[in-house]
Amino acid sequence: MFAEVAPMSAFPHLRSLHHVNQCHYLSPPSHIYRSITTTTTKSRRRHPEPLVVDLPWVLNTSTPATTTIALDDPSLQSTDPPPVLKRSTPVTTTSMLNDPSLKSKWSHRAWVASGCTTVLVSLAKSVTGAADSGTWLQPILAGVVGYVLADLGSGVYHWGIDNYGNENTPVFGSQIEAFQGHHKWPWIITRRQFANNLHALARAVSFTVLPIDLIFNDPVLHGFVSVCSGCIMFSQQFHAWAHSTKSKLHPLVVALQDAGVLVSRSMHGAHHRPPYDSNYCIVSGVWNELLDTYKVFEALEMILFFKLGVRPRSWSEPSSNWTEETDTSSLIAEL
């Protein structure tokens, strides 16, 4: 049994054996050494010589003193194994990654299937109607308009959710709370399973598009509805891709982001910098420059403030609920 003294580099004042420093000292802290159990061969020296240490917590006085640590002191012996050091990880991050709320349920999958079905039916009606009439230009243009307006709609909705209301707001309360949490942990969206991420929008699309599918047969109308509703439903997936790294994305997704068809990582990344008041659109981001340049949302905020006396959150300093926390999941994988 021998006591293992802390490494030499930790005590710059450590001297060689049998060295005595002429100084006065305070009592050494209890953590100067720790005891471990080792197995050794028979030693030639039955009684090791004492180790004399010049301690770094010395005070300058006139009284000389010497501190001796006896390596064969029985009080230092212990049968406990040496501690195993592990890298600490925030409990909140670990619990989030294991949160069952990030997993898809069968109800989520059912709503996504329902939303996709209504969108595909609308698209099929547009295609068959255009084929029967021999007119393709109008349905295609309607689809382009639907794609462009879906991006604008995502921006307006995102702006409203970010700036107004709270978790107690009727209908939108859970989404407001989720979007505020998204600013604190933006990488969580990349951990959500597909149906879990889309089911809320898919449910809204199902209730909106189904009546249109049942009542109307106009190929132009369905060209607009199918593309617009499809982009809105999948906007949360486009959003998740905007928070992913290139190495984790399919090359086709990266190509669409680079081409500006889908919102890019750099464009949406600007929204996650204080005061979080720009780049709200999350389908293609084609409206972001126009809306930010002409301060459209700032003008709407002024109107709402003077008419209703309601201040947007972007006018205040970001609270701790909006301060982004680092993704430490890569550290968890190493432990």
HELIX and SHEET records of a PDB file:
HELIX    1   1 MET A    8  ALA A   10  5                                   3    
HELIX    2   2 SER A   30  ILE A   32  5                                   3    
HELIX    3   3 PRO A   74  LEU A   76  5                                   3    
HELIX    4   4 VAL A   91  LEU A   97  1                                   7    
HELIX    5   5 PRO A  100  LEU A  102  5                                   3    
HELIX    6   6 TRP A  106  SER A  133  1                                  28    
HELIX    7   7 LEU A  137  ASN A  163  1                                  27    
HELIX    8   8 GLY A  173  LYS A  184  1                                  12    
HELIX    9   9 PRO A  186  THR A  190  5                                   5    
HELIX   10  10 PHE A  194  ILE A  215  1                                  22    
HELIX   11  11 PRO A  219  MET A  233  1                                  15    
HELIX   12  12 SER A  235  ALA A  242  1                                   8    
HELIX   13  13 LYS A  246  LYS A  248  5                                   3    
HELIX   14  14 PRO A  251  ALA A  259  1                                   9    
HELIX   15  15 ARG A  265  HIS A  271  1                                   7    
HELIX   16  16 ASN A  288  THR A  293  1                                   6    
HELIX   17  17 VAL A  296  LEU A  308  1                                  13    
HELIX   18  18 ARG A  313  TRP A  315  5                                   3    
HELIX   19  19 SER A  329  GLU A  334  1                                   6    
SHEET    1   A 2 ALA A   3  VAL A   5  0                                        
SHEET    2   A 2 TYR A  33  SER A  35 -1                                        
SHEET    1   B 2 HIS A  24  TYR A  25  0                                        
SHEET    2   B 2 VAL A  58  LEU A  59 -1                                        
SHEET    1   C 2 LEU A  51  VAL A  53  0                                        
SHEET    2   C 2 THR A  67  ILE A  69 -1                                        
END                                                                             
